[in-house]
Amino acid sequence: MKIINQLKLTTTLLFFAFSISILSAKNQSSEKKQFISLFNGNNLSGWTVKCLPTDKDKDFWTVVDEAIECNSLNDAEHDYMWLLSNQEFSDFELKLKFQAFRESPGNSGVQFRSRYNANDKAEGSFWLDGPQVDIDPTTQWRTGLIYDETWGEKRWICPSLKDWSIDQSSAPKNVKFVFADDQNGWNDLRIVAKGNNIQTFLNGNLVVDYNGDGVLNNAAHVAKNVDKKGHIALQLHKTNRLKMRYKDIFIREL
């Protein structure tokens, strides 16, 4: 009887230890899925401006009213410039708010799994390779569509087009876009990347649900090391006069 009781006690303790282990694993998994902030609201700590050497002294990226502001309204003499997260991410859910201004004729976007190439002897040198979720106040309906900035691809991939050309026949339905002088003034953008499947949402509405198999993992992306993992970046387009703000930038790994 004593042996049986000892066995029962041992079994109970083992079950208890196993349960604690399972709970601990679940908690660790839950912790990995918590959103973290990529912007502290005070300065550009955790971010780096990437650009040509000729643009390195241009002070376009600043913090204004607890938001990241890109302001090149008074200077169109610049090449592409990016504000790049120091951290890299693979599968993730990213959410942020952006504010667009009617007086701004410029274009922006959010790149992901991207990598900066500063080798001046390489093809596509001084370039940020990787896919980009477009933000375009001039057309609005392009916002949330995906343009691939990867050297060797460089075209709209969702919708799938041959190059940079696009017209309103590609516009998604139910686009909701607001400007700074509208009642709310801020747009919500969400990007979910799982493997080669990318979803984008603008103000709660699904814009694209894209299966990028054969594109996001093709030879061009592998060559630039942007097929699986890379940086988040905010873009200033070449020669654009842009004013845009970004805040509440949160990401969680999936």
C-alpha positions as semicolon CSV with decimal commas, in nm:
position;residue;x (nm);y (nm);z (nm)
1;M;0,000;0,000;0,000
2;K;0,284;0,235;0,092
3;I;0,450;0,175;-0,246
4;I;0,122;0,243;-0,427
5;N;0,077;0,571;-0,238
6;Q;0,432;0,672;-0,323
7;L;0,367;0,597;-0,689
8;K;0,049;0,804;-0,678
9;L;0,238;1,092;-0,517
10;T;0,518;1,068;-0,772
11;T;0,266;1,061;-1,057
12;T;0,087;1,365;-0,913
13;L;0,412;1,558;-0,878
14;L;0,518;1,470;-1,232
15;F;0,179;1,578;-1,366
16;F;0,204;1,902;-1,169
17;A;0,556;1,969;-1,302
18;F;0,442;1,892;-1,658
19;S;0,147;2,131;-1,622
20;I;0,376;2,407;-1,497
21;S;0,608;2,342;-1,792
22;I;0,317;2,370;-2,038
23;L;0,193;2,691;-1,878
24;S;0,544;2,834;-1,885
25;A;0,580;2,750;-2,253
26;K;0,243;2,912;-2,327
27;N;0,342;3,221;-2,135
28;Q;0,672;3,242;-2,322
29;S;0,488;3,202;-2,650
30;S;0,242;3,472;-2,545
31;E;0,527;3,703;-2,450
32;K;0,681;3,665;-2,794
33;K;0,355;3,778;-2,949
34;Q;0,323;4,099;-2,749
35;F;0,341;4,424;-2,943
36;I;0,652;4,634;-2,890
37;S;0,691;5,000;-2,975
38;L;0,933;5,100;-3,252
39;F;0,904;5,472;-3,178
40;N;0,940;5,634;-2,835
41;G;0,759;5,958;-2,924
42;N;1,058;6,174;-2,830
43;N;1,343;6,113;-3,075
44;L;1,461;5,885;-3,354
45;S;1,637;5,640;-3,126
46;G;1,618;5,295;-3,284
47;W;1,605;5,440;-3,636
48;T;1,870;5,540;-3,892
49;V;1,844;5,761;-4,201
50;K;1,977;5,591;-4,515
51;C;2,054;5,796;-4,825
52;L;2,315;5,897;-5,079
53;P;2,620;6,078;-4,940
54;T;2,502;6,396;-5,115
55;D;2,183;6,396;-4,900
56;K;2,336;6,311;-4,563
57;D;2,309;6,669;-4,430
58;K;1,941;6,712;-4,517
59;D;1,731;6,728;-4,203
60;F;1,406;6,592;-4,344
61;W;1,335;6,334;-4,072
62;T;1,250;6,486;-3,731
63;V;1,010;6,440;-3,438
64;V;0,722;6,691;-3,418
65;D;0,436;6,673;-3,167
66;E;0,532;6,319;-3,062
67;A;0,524;6,196;-3,421
68;I;0,794;6,120;-3,678
69;E;0,770;6,388;-3,945
70;C;0,917;6,376;-4,292
71;N;0,914;6,726;-4,439
72;S;1,079;6,805;-4,772
73;L;0,820;7,060;-4,890
74;N;1,084;7,326;-4,943
75;D;1,346;7,107;-5,109
76;A;1,294;6,875;-5,404
77;E;1,667;6,845;-5,475
78;H;1,721;6,505;-5,317
79;D;1,734;6,139;-5,406
80;Y;1,548;5,858;-5,227
81;M;1,580;5,873;-4,850
82;W;1,464;5,618;-4,594
83;L;1,420;5,607;-4,219
84;L;1,523;5,252;-4,130
85;S;1,449;5,056;-3,813
86;N;1,763;4,922;-3,649
87;Q;1,584;4,594;-3,573
88;E;1,506;4,327;-3,829
89;F;1,187;4,122;-3,850
90;S;1,069;3,813;-4,035
91;D;0,702;3,724;-3,977
92;F;0,520;4,007;-3,803
93;E;0,214;4,223;-3,754
94;L;0,288;4,595;-3,783
95;K;0,046;4,874;-3,704
96;L;0,094;5,248;-3,721
97;K;-0,087;5,575;-3,775
98;F;0,005;5,818;-4,051
99;Q;-0,109;6,171;-4,123
100;A;-0,119;6,314;-4,475
101;F;-0,137;6,681;-4,574
102;R;-0,328;6,820;-4,870
103;E;-0,052;7,066;-4,957
104;S;0,194;6,779;-4,998
105;P;0,229;6,638;-5,351
106;G;0,476;6,370;-5,239
107;N;0,457;5,994;-5,206
108;S;0,568;5,766;-4,923
109;G;0,549;5,404;-4,816
110;V;0,639;5,143;-4,556
111;Q;0,904;4,894;-4,660
112;F;0,949;4,564;-4,478
113;R;1,202;4,280;-4,481
114;S;1,425;4,537;-4,647
115;R;1,801;4,581;-4,658
116;Y;2,017;4,878;-4,754
117;N;2,288;4,820;-5,012
118;A;2,567;5,080;-4,991
119;N;2,817;4,904;-5,218
120;D;2,884;5,162;-5,489
121;K;3,021;4,894;-5,723
122;A;2,718;4,665;-5,702
123;E;2,409;4,658;-5,917
124;G;2,142;4,863;-5,741
125;S;2,393;5,036;-5,517
126;F;2,279;5,286;-5,253
127;W;1,937;5,126;-5,257
128;L;1,688;4,981;-5,010
129;D;1,582;4,645;-5,150
130;G;1,255;4,492;-5,033
131;P;0,877;4,514;-5,080
132;Q;0,691;4,835;-4,997
133;V;0,334;4,907;-4,892
134;D;0,250;5,229;-5,073
135;I;0,119;5,547;-4,907
136;D;0,010;5,795;-5,171
137;P;-0,192;6,105;-5,071
138;T;-0,210;6,220;-5,434
139;T;-0,426;5,926;-5,544
140;Q;-0,525;5,781;-5,204
141;W;-0,646;5,452;-5,363
142;R;-0,286;5,334;-5,410
143;T;-0,236;5,328;-5,034
144;G;-0,200;4,968;-4,915
145;L;-0,100;4,825;-5,252
146;I;0,244;4,662;-5,274
147;Y;0,530;4,785;-5,491
148;D;0,851;4,582;-5,485
149;E;1,162;4,797;-5,457
150;T;1,395;4,497;-5,486
151;W;1,656;4,545;-5,757
152;G;1,576;4,294;-6,029
153;E;1,200;4,315;-5,960
154;K;1,106;4,685;-5,926
155;R;0,739;4,669;-6,017
156;W;0,393;4,653;-5,868
157;I;0,348;4,300;-5,735
158;C;-0,001;4,346;-5,587
159;P;-0,159;4,413;-5,824
160;S;0,082;4,225;-6,049
161;L;0,197;4,470;-6,318
162;K;0,501;4,481;-6,546
163;D;0,659;4,796;-6,400
164;W;0,580;5,113;-6,200
165;S;0,285;5,217;-6,419
166;I;-0,059;5,190;-6,256
167;D;-0,401;5,344;-6,310
168;Q;-0,730;5,353;-6,126
169;S;-0,845;5,026;-6,279
170;S;-0,627;4,869;-6,008
171;A;-0,797;5,062;-5,728
172;P;-0,937;4,846;-5,446
173;K;-1,295;4,895;-5,333
174;N;-1,404;5,080;-5,019
175;V;-1,089;5,290;-4,983
176;K;-1,110;5,520;-4,683
177;F;-0,835;5,783;-4,659
178;V;-0,832;6,098;-4,446
179;F;-0,617;6,411;-4,440
180;A;-0,480;6,608;-4,149
181;D;-0,763;6,865;-4,172
182;D;-1,035;6,599;-4,162
183;Q;-1,214;6,531;-3,833
184;N;-0,989;6,245;-3,720
185;G;-0,682;6,341;-3,918
186;W;-0,495;6,009;-3,881
187;N;-0,505;5,691;-4,087
188;D;-0,453;5,343;-3,942
189;L;-0,228;5,114;-4,144
190;R;-0,176;4,748;-4,055
191;I;0,055;4,499;-4,228
192;V;0,057;4,125;-4,154
193;A;0,342;3,921;-4,302
194;K;0,342;3,541;-4,263
195;G;0,589;3,371;-4,491
196;N;0,508;3,489;-4,842
197;N;0,152;3,587;-4,754
198;I;0,104;3,961;-4,701
199;Q;-0,212;4,137;-4,588
200;T;-0,258;4,513;-4,565
201;F;-0,540;4,702;-4,397
202;L;-0,622;5,073;-4,426
203;N;-0,849;5,217;-4,161
204;G;-0,977;4,870;-4,078
205;N;-1,051;4,768;-4,437
206;L;-0,860;4,487;-4,608
207;V;-0,674;4,627;-4,910
208;V;-0,471;4,328;-5,030
209;D;-0,438;3,962;-4,935
210;Y;-0,134;3,865;-5,139
211;N;0,026;3,526;-5,193
212;G;0,384;3,610;-5,292
213;D;0,510;3,257;-5,351
214;G;0,747;3,264;-5,645
215;V;0,798;3,641;-5,615
216;L;0,896;3,731;-5,260
217;N;1,123;3,425;-5,247
218;N;1,261;3,440;-5,601
219;A;1,625;3,474;-5,707
220;A;1,621;3,854;-5,695
221;H;1,507;3,859;-5,333
222;V;1,744;3,582;-5,229
223;A;2,035;3,764;-5,393
224;K;1,960;4,080;-5,193
225;N;1,889;3,880;-4,874
226;V;1,536;4,019;-4,841
227;D;1,341;3,698;-4,895
228;K;1,291;3,611;-4,527
229;K;1,395;3,891;-4,295
230;G;1,490;4,257;-4,291
231;H;1,423;4,608;-4,165
232;I;1,109;4,821;-4,150
233;A;1,152;5,156;-4,327
234;L;0,961;5,475;-4,405
235;Q;1,028;5,614;-4,753
236;L;1,079;5,958;-4,904
237;H;1,056;5,930;-5,282
238;K;1,318;6,089;-5,507
239;T;1,259;6,466;-5,578
240;N;0,929;6,457;-5,388
241;R;0,803;6,745;-5,180
242;L;0,652;6,549;-4,895
243;K;0,501;6,627;-4,559
244;M;0,384;6,325;-4,362
245;R;0,375;6,216;-4,001
246;Y;0,383;5,872;-3,841
247;K;0,312;5,769;-3,482
248;D;0,199;5,477;-3,262
249;I;0,429;5,238;-3,446
250;F;0,395;4,892;-3,292
251;I;0,508;4,549;-3,409
252;R;0,484;4,193;-3,287
253;E;0,661;3,886;-3,417
254;L;0,445;3,599;-3,537
